[in-house]
Amino acid sequence: MWATNSSINEVIVSAWGASSGADPVDSLLHKIEKWSASLTHWNKEHFGNVGTEIRKLEAQLAHEREIQK
C-alpha cells in the first residue's frame, strides 16, 4: 500500500535527512527512531488502522457464511 502513495517519499527523505550530532551511531539511532515515528504517523493518517478494519471485515464475512449455512 505504501508504494502506491507518492507522499511516502517525502516522509522518508525528511525523517532520514535529520541529523543529531557528530557520533555516527547516535545519529543513526536517532534517524531510525525519527523515521519509525514519522512512518507510523503517516500510515495512520493515510490508511487508518488497516489491521482493525481487516478483522472487522473477516468477522462480517464469517457471520455471512454462517447465515448462508
N, C-alpha and C positions, 0 to 999 in steps of 0.2 A: 504494500500500500504506500509506503513512504516513497518509493522510487517513482510513483506516478504523480507526486506532488512537487512542483518545481520550487516551492519555498523552502524545502528541506536543505537545499544547497546554502542558502543564506544562514540558516541556523548553524550548520556545521562549520562554515567558514568563520562566522562571528565567534562562536564558542571556542573553536580551536585556535583562533588567532590571538586569544587573550594570553598575556604573559604575566608572570607573577614572581619575578626575581631572577637572580643570577644562577641559582642552583638548578641544573637541568632536571634532576629527579623531582624536586619540589615543583618546578614549572610543569613537568609532565603530569604529575598527580593533580595539580590544580586544573590543568586543561581537561583532564578526564572527568573530574568532578563537575566542572562547569558544563562540559559537553553533555554529560549524563542528565544533569538538571534541565538544561535547555531542551534536549530532545524529549524528555518526559513531559515537560510543559507544552511543547509544540505538538506532541502526539495527542494529548488530551484536548488541546484547542482545536485541532483539525479533524480528529477521528473519534473523539469521545472515549468511552470505555468499551472497546470492542469486545473484550472478554465477557463482560456482563451481558452485552447485547446478544452474543452468540449463545450463552447459557439460557437466556430468556427465550430465544427462538427455538432452541433444542427442546425446551420444556413444552412449548406450544406444539411443536411437531409431535412429540411423544403423546401429548393429550389428543391430538387429532387422529393419531394412529389407533389409540385406544377406542375412540368413538367409532372409527370405521370397523373395528373388530366386532 
